[in-house]
Amino acid sequence: MIELKNIKKNYGERSALHGLTVAVPDGSVFGAVGVNGAGKSTLLRLMAGVLRADGGEILYDGEPVYENIAVKKNIFFLPDEPFYSSGTTGKQLADLYKAFYADFDENAFESRCTLFDLDRNAPVRNFSKGMRRQIFLSLALACRPKYLLLDEAFDGLDPQARLEFKRALIDLTENGSTAVIASHSLRELTDICTDFALLGDGKAELCGNLQDSLASIHKFQAAFDREIGKSDLPFECVAFERQCRIVQVIARGDAETIRGQIEALSPLFAEEIPIDFEEFFLAETDRRQK
């Protein structure tokens, strides 16, 4: 388990994180989400031991991460823009990681390079942004670390690459790894996240199991033989959209109670639609801003 206790990090006089407390369960795919400037990248760098916290402690299985080589051997951190020298090839990167990660799976790395049509012997600098992301993700997964930290994991990936990466990530966590992903691609996280933390104001404003949290908010679509406005609904809407005589509403509370209140307005039809992580995030962000 990863434990972050009362973490503080300042850049000069600016406070990036103050009092952040989060626990990341073993075997989870943990999403760290928030608006720009919420501290997601700073959090991952602290968790990787790249930065030192100004207060609090970060523990992996009870051991501190900063300047702890034994703990860092269990961590793979992939930043948004990983460093590589100008002539470095994918094969050279694989040889480098193989020397550090005892469980490096060379066959898995080569098969993913073949799948994505990546030339392992070509300089990484010659790749497109998406191809660079593919090769570094292939390296990360091939290392099979106990803890995988990813900053903007889906950035630059095409739909097929995203699907393949999500499948590989699920396989990795089912075999004992834990993944922490900071991302703006919340719809992608909906498919794979088990737990999350919503960052804001330098701390974790909300955290927990994702499916339990999604179950606390409901989205309904209904059609009427007349125009229905937000004020016609007998409950408070988190969000309300209308296209002609079809409305979509998001509300908190008991799903059956909300359905009954909609049915009382005599719709032509009414149905509940699954809500995704992005809609939940927008609803929670809006609530906190108000």
N, C-alpha and C positions, 0 to 999 in steps of 0.2 A: 504493500500500500504506500501511496505517496501522501504525505501530510504537510500542509502549509499552514503554519500557525502565526497569526498576527504579523504578516509580512509587510515590511515598509521598504520603499525604494524612492530615493530623491535624485533628481538631476539638478544640481545647484539648489536654487530656491523652489523649484517646481517639484511637487510631490506626485509621482506616478502611481504609487500604490501606498496605501496606509491602512493597516489593520486587516489585510486580506487573510481570510481563513477558509481553507478548502481541504477536503479529503477526497482522494481519487481511488476508488475501489480497484482491487486487483482484477484483471481480466476485462476491464471496461474499455469502451471507446468513449472518451470524455471530451466533450466539446467546450472550449473556452470561447465565449462569444461576447460581443459588445460593440458599441459604436466606435468610430475612429477615435483614437486617443484614449481608449478605456484602459490600456495597459496590457493587452494580450501578448504582444511580442516581448515586452519587458518581462512578463510573467514566465514565458517559456525560457528566456535566457537565464533567469534566476533558477528555474527548475533544472536547467542543464548544467548549472554551476559555472556558466560563462560570466555572469555578473554575481556580485556579492550583495546580499540584502543588507540594508542599513538597520534592520531590526527584524525580530522574529526568527523562525527557523524552518528549514525545508528538510524533511526526512524521507528517506527511502528505506522502508522496512526498519525504521528506527534509527538509521544512520544518516548523518548530515552529508549533503552532496558537495558543498564547496570545498575545493582542494582535496577531494577524496577520490583517489584513482580507482580504488576497489569498487566504489559505487558507480563511478562514471563508466566503467567497463560494461555495465548493464544498461546504459542509456545511449540511444542514437537521437541526436538533435538535428533536424533539417530546417534551417532558417528559410525565410522567404527568398533570400538571394544568397545561396551558398558560395563560399570562396573556392576558387580554383585558379591555378597559374595558367598563363596564356597557352601553353602547349600541352596541357594535361589531357589525356585521353580517358575514355571510360574504363579501359582495361587497367590503366595506371591507378585510377581511383579504386578499382576493385582490389588490386594488390595492396594498396595502402590500408583499406578497411579490413582486409583479410588478416593483416598483421596484428590488428587491434582486437577484432571480434573473432573469438575462437570458433563460434558456430556459423561463420559466414558460409552461405550455400552458393557456391559458384555456379552450379547447374541452374539454380533458380534465377540467378542474375542473367546468365546467358540466354535462358529461355525467354525471359521478359524482354531482353534486348532484341531477340529474334521476333517476338510477338509485335513489338512496336517499330520494327525495322530500323533499329539504331545501330550504327557502325561503332563497335566498341574500340576500334583502333583510330578513330577520327578525333581530332581535338574537340573538346566540349564547346569551346568558344564558337565553333562553326555551326552549332545546332541552333534551331529556333528556340524561343522561350519554352514552348510546350515540350519540345524534345529534351531540353535540359532538365525540365521538371520530371519527365519520364525516366531519364537515366538515374537521377538522384533518388527518386522514389524506388526504382528497381534496386539500387544499392541499399537503401534503408531497409527494405523488406528482406533482402538477401542476408543482411546482418543478423536477422532474427533476434533483436534485442529484447530484453525483458521489458524495457520501457522505451517507447517510441514517441518522440516529441516533434510535432509537425506544425510549421507556421505557414498558413495559407496553402494547405496541401493540394487543393484542386485548381489553383491558379494556373491558367494556361493550358489545361488539359482538355482535349476534345471529349465528346460524350462517351466514345468507346473506351478511351483510356481511363476516364473516371469510373466507369463500370468495372473494368478489370482491376483497378486499384482498390475499389471498395470490396470486391470479392477477396482479394489477397489480404486485405486488412482484417476482414472478418475471420479468415482462416488463421491468421497470426494470433489474434486474441483468443480464439477458441483453443489454441495450443499453449496458452499460459501467458501471453504478452499483454501489456496494457498500453493503450495509445491515447495521447492527449493531442487534440487538434485545435488550433486557433484558426478560425476561418470566417469569412463573410458569406460563404456559400452554404447558407443554412438549409436550403432545400436538399442539398446533397447530404448534409449531416443527418437529416430526418431519417434516412434509410439505415444508418449504421450506428448512430449515437445511442448509448445506453444511459449515460449520465451527462450533466452539464453544469456550468457555472456562468451566470450572466454578470459580467463585470461592469461596474459603473461607479463613479465617484471614488475611484481608488480601492474599491473592495468588491467582494462577491455579494451582489445585491440579492441574488436568488440562486440556489443550487439544489440539485437532487436528481432523482430518476426522471428521465425525459418522458417516458410514456405515462408515468403518474401525473406529471405536470401537464401534459397535453390533454389528459382526461379531465382536467379542471376547467376547460374552456371548450365551447362548442360552436360549430358553424352550421347554419341551416340555410337552405335555399328554398324559396317558395314562390309560386305564381298566383296572381289574383286576377279577378275579373274587373278590377279597378286599381287605381294608383294608391299605393300604401306608402306613407312617409314614416320616418323614424319616430315621430311623435305619436303615431298610431299604435306602436308596440307597447305592451304593458310591462316591459322590463327594460333595464338599461343595457344599451348596446356598447360593446367594445368597439365594434366597427359596423358600418351600415353602407351598403351599396345598392343602387337601384338602376336597372336597365328596363325601361318601359314599365311593364307590370311584373317583372321578376325582381325579387329582392334577395340579397344575401346578407345575413347578419351573423355576427360573432358575439357571443355573450357568455358570462360566467354563471355557474350554478348547476343545478340538476338538469340533465339533458331531457328527461321526460317531462319535467315541469315546463321547460322552455317550449318543448314540442306542443304540449297541451295549450299553452298560451297562444301559440301561432295557429293551431287548429281552431281555436275559438274565433279567429278572424275569418273563417270559412275560405281557406285557400283552395285553388284548383288542385294543387298538389303541394306537398312539403316533404323535404327529405334532409337528413343530416349528412354533411360532407366531412370527411376526415380533415382535421386541421394539421398543418405541417409546422415545423420548427420556426420557419421564417414568420409565419402569421402569429405564432405564440410570442416570438421575440418582439415583433412590432407592437403587439397588444401590451406586453409587460413594459416596454420602453415608454409607450405613450402614457400608461398609468402612472409611472414614476415621474414623468415630466410634469404631469398635472398636479 
